[in-house]
Amino acid sequence: MRGCGLLKTAVFDNKLQEYLHMSQVIKGWDLGVKTMKKGEKAIFTIPSELAYGESGSPPTIPPNATLQFDVELLSWSSVKDICKDGGIFKKILKEGEKWENPKDHDEVLVKYEASLEDGALVSKVDEAEFTVKDGFFCLALAKAVKTMKKGEKVLLTVKPQYAFGEKGRPASGGEGAVPANATLLIELELLSWKTVTEIGDDKKVLKKILKEGEGYEKPNDGSTVNVKLIGKLQDGTIFSKKGHEEELFEFKTDEEQVIEGLDRAVVTMKKGEYAVVTIPPEHAFGFSESKQDLAVVPPNSTVVYEVELVSFVKDKESWDMNTAEKIEAAARKKEEGNALFKLGKYQRASKRYEKAAKLIEYDSSFSDEEKKQSKALKVTCNLNNAACKLKLKDYKETEKLCTKVLEVENRNVKALYRRAQAYIQLTDLDLAELDIKKALEIDPDNRGKLSVACLLIGGRNPAAEVDAAARDSSAPLLVLLARCRREGRTATAPILALLATAGSRSEREKPAAVHDFTALPILHGLSPITIISASPAIVPFSLEDKP
């Protein structure tokens, strides 16, 4: 942030007034004025290197001259270098309201007047509405409004790179021409804007607020909400209208009683809020036809809802529950998560487990029996949530959840194996091997099911190498598969031999069955790959994914 100030100076002309604007003055003035307060009078003694240097400023100022100024700072106003490159300077003419600024997806309403430096009018618009990220007139308007408050009025000095550049712009539609490489002066006022919010993890559901709601409270998951809504296709066809002529439309959030995008949007609203929600097909009716009340929604349709949240009753929060209620609610959320997991709805199941664990996170006020119940519930919820995160390929979160379990139960085999899976996907192979080995030490009876040996065959006698591995096959499968890749062992026609660690020698001598194992992600890049296993029943190393 720099300033421009109105000064009264006395040296060469006692009546001289100078307008400071960025680089329009000598450096000594620039440095000195920044130390002054409004109404302050001072004498500046400025050495030549901070004034006009060796060349001077003929005919008045000789070379290498030290200058002295009597200076009074009459007033000043803030000037902001918006892009930090000198391309757009903003001077505030009228302060705006509150503190919020528009964001990329918001729709703004502005008034502006653009002129050339010589005062020639280029464009004047009393009301222009546009989405910030799409811009309007020239690049500078979108950049500037993101720094403004409602009602704020500014003067922009816009260099060519943020105006019309080297090509300029011809006159058209009653607007003046902009010459090549022209600097513009734009008086801009932000009249208002409509907030557009991106909703969901992928931010594909968009909510545009047409009328602000009351207060700060919003529905939570499990709230009972009452709404008025109109559902439309993008061509304006109405396929649903509820809560307008009959009683209000009521549903419970996070219970799949409405489409996902609408459900997620409503929990971001305040009482009395009126908004337009745009929902892509993956969060609406999907990729097949859906018959609704008033029309059919075609496959792959983006839909638009006008929604007014009339009222809501929130689901009971943890701070409103006693300890028994918290444990009961956590157990109920866990069971809901289990049901969702079995249906393959891993994201929703994960949310249930998270909420269950959060309800009983702080147990200092619990009785001994309640602490015991709470501990068991937390372990189960975190383990089950880790299984969800594995399915969702969120391996870092899987590792965190399993570590949280192991901090409480350091011999929990499921936590060790699930964390090992996450470590492998994160290429932390040494840590994965440690977890699998520890799990096998704790539960050696699972060795035949959960451990196989892996050998990358590259020599002249593959059969002998396979046979040797059969006699000493105690290493965990996935860790060694990954290690073969990590250590860069290669062969002209690599073969991975997977051999059961359990069973008798006679079983190992049965004819080998060949299986295509190329789909295993950790083997990508090791092609061609043939898996030779001693028994057709042997399957890739996997963990129990059921909660």
Secondary structure, DSSP 4 states (H G I P E B T S, - for coil): -EEEEEEEEESS-TT-EEE--GGGS-HHHHHHHTT--TT-EEEEEE-GGGTTTTT-BTTTB-TT--EEEEEEEEEEEEEEETTSSSSEEEEEEE--BSS----TT-EEEEEEEEEETT--EEEEEEEEEEEGGG--SSHHHHHHHTT--BT-EEEEEE-GGGTTTTT-B--BTTBPPB-TT--EEEEEEEEEEE-EEEESTT--EEEEEEE--SSS----TT-EEEEEEEEEETTS-EEEEESSSSSPEEEETTTTSS-HHHHHHHTT--TT-EEEEEE-GGGTTTTS-EE-SSSEE-TT--EEEEEEEEEEEPPPPGGGS-HHHHHHHHHHHHHHHHHHHHTT-HHHHHHHHHHHHHHTS--TTS-HHHHHHHHHHHHHHHHHHHHHHHHTT-HHHHHHHHHHHHHH-TT-HHHHHHHHHHHHHTT-HHHHHHHHHHHHHH-GGGHHHH-EEEEEE-SS-HHHHHHHHHHS--S-HHHHHHHHHHTT---SS-EEEEEESSS-HHHHTSPPEEE--TT-GGGTT--S--EEES-TT----------
